[in-house]
Amino acid sequence: MEHPWPTPWGTMPKLDPCDTDSLGEQIQRALPDMKVVKSFVTQEQETVVNPKAIGGGDHTMFVAGEHADAKRTATELLTAYGWSDVLDLGGIVSARGMEMYAGMHSAIGLALGLGNHFGVKVIR
């Protein structure tokens, strides 16, 4: 890897696909009869099912996909988990931005000390 980014769990992988495609879009193309919804990818595992675990739940979860009914179902699941702010980003093409957020997500988590359970000491 040309510019490895070390993290507590190893080296951050290079995004592939990036910019012109996404894994969400690839899944939708591979399974055209399925109703694919991209969500959950921009949050720590702990907050996915308990958004109040960090920051009292003051954050946004995103959904993207081509099918309004499937996004409603995903939003209902998120609401059941305790999410009060769910933003519909539109079609599955928005999965590109969500997937590219992974690096920023990791940097934020480490800066907030969320890597501490990996044995990483965060210095501020």
Secondary structure, DSSP 8 states (H G I E B T S, - for coil): --S--EETTEE----SS-SS--HHHHHHHHSTTS--EEESTTS-HHHHS-GGGTGGG-S-EEEEES-HHHHHHHHHHHHHHT---EEE--SGGGHHHHHHTHHHHHHHHHHTTGGGGGT-----
